[in-house]
Amino acid sequence: MTDESISPDENPETVAETAPSLGLSPTTEEEWLEALRQVIDPELMVNIVDLGLIYSVAADEEVENGLAVDMTLTSPACPAGPQLVQQSKMALERLRDINVAKITLVMSPPWTPERMTDDARDQLGIF
């Protein structure tokens, strides 16, 4: 696998070099982000990608068909942190060719509202 990282602002590209044994195309970064968009912050009711909580998603070269995700929380004391991490892992591991998703919480750089997409701002009434 090729080690490529993405942020929500980058164009998606395929990172796997070979197709899964079923003959399907490997999942793409766009599909990884779409899976993570299914994870909703229970306090803000906005998905974690649009909130800007996902810092990077990359192929995990240490694990076959693995992903490594760096994400943060809106606050280090966020009570929903364990839930968001577990739901992120489950969402990615449901993809057809992802066996293991390793989620790492990072607090640097700290999250700020500037990381949110315009859609998230609209949903929260921030202009």
C-alpha positions in Angstrom: 0.0 0.0 0.0 1.1 3.6 -0.6 1.2 5.9 2.4 -0.9 8.9 1.5 -2.6 11.3 4.0 -5.6 13.4 3.4 -7.5 16.2 4.9 -11.1 17.0 4.2 -10.0 19.7 1.8 -8.0 17.5 -0.5 -9.2 15.7 -3.6 -9.7 11.9 -3.0 -7.3 9.4 -4.6 -7.0 5.7 -4.3 -4.3 4.6 -1.9 -4.4 0.8 -2.3 -2.2 -0.6 -5.1 -4.2 -3.8 -5.6 -7.9 -4.6 -5.8 -9.4 -6.9 -3.2 -9.7 -10.6 -4.0 -13.4 -10.1 -5.0 -12.3 -8.0 -7.9 -13.8 -4.8 -6.5 -11.9 -1.5 -6.6 -10.2 -0.6 -3.3 -11.9 2.0 -1.2 -10.8 5.5 -1.8 -10.1 8.4 0.5 -13.4 9.9 -0.5 -15.1 6.7 0.7 -13.2 6.8 4.0 -14.4 10.3 4.6 -17.9 9.4 3.6 -17.9 6.6 6.2 -16.6 9.0 8.8 -19.4 11.5 7.9 -21.8 8.9 9.4 -20.3 9.6 12.8 -22.3 12.4 14.5 -21.1 14.3 17.5 -24.0 13.7 19.9 -23.8 17.1 21.5 -23.6 19.2 18.4 -25.4 16.9 16.0 -22.9 17.5 13.2 -20.7 14.9 11.6 -17.0 14.7 12.7 -15.6 15.4 9.2 -17.5 18.7 8.8 -16.7 19.6 12.4 -13.0 19.4 11.4 -12.2 16.7 14.0 -10.4 14.4 11.4 -6.8 15.6 11.0 -5.6 12.7 8.7 -6.5 9.4 7.2 -3.8 7.3 5.8 -3.1 3.7 4.8 -1.5 1.9 7.8 1.6 0.3 6.3 2.0 -1.9 9.5 -1.4 -3.7 9.0 -2.7 -5.3 5.8 -5.8 -3.4 4.7 -5.5 -1.1 7.6 -6.1 2.6 8.1 -4.6 5.1 10.5 -6.7 8.0 11.6 -5.6 11.0 13.6 -8.5 12.9 15.1 -9.2 15.3 17.8 -12.1 16.4 20.0 -13.7 19.8 20.4 -12.4 19.8 24.0 -9.9 17.5 25.8 -12.6 16.8 28.3 -15.3 16.0 25.7 -17.5 13.3 27.3 -18.4 11.9 23.9 -14.7 11.2 23.1 -14.8 7.4 23.6 -18.0 7.1 21.7 -16.7 9.1 18.7 -13.5 7.0 18.6 -15.4 3.7 18.7 -18.0 4.8 16.1 -15.2 6.0 13.8 -13.4 2.7 14.1 -16.6 0.8 13.4 -17.6 3.0 10.4 -14.3 2.5 8.7 -14.1 -1.3 9.4 -17.4 -1.8 7.7 -15.8 -0.8 4.4 -15.3 -3.8 2.2 -11.5 -3.8 2.2 -10.6 -2.3 5.6 -9.7 -4.9 8.2 -8.4 -2.6 10.9 -8.8 1.1 11.6 -6.4 2.5 14.2 -7.8 5.8 15.7 -5.4 8.0 17.5 -6.6 11.0 19.5 -4.4 14.0 19.1 -4.7 17.3 20.9 -2.1 19.3 19.0 -2.9 21.4 17.2 -6.0 22.1 19.3 -9.3 22.1 17.6 -10.8 25.5 16.8 -14.1 26.5 15.2 -12.2 27.6 12.1 -11.7 23.9 11.2 -15.4 23.5 10.5 -16.8 23.4 7.0 -19.4 25.9 5.8 -22.0 23.2 6.1 -21.2 22.6 9.8 -21.3 26.4 10.4 -24.7 26.6 8.8 -26.1 23.7 10.8 -24.8 25.3 14.0 -26.0 28.8 13.0 -22.5 30.3 12.9 -22.0 32.9 10.2 
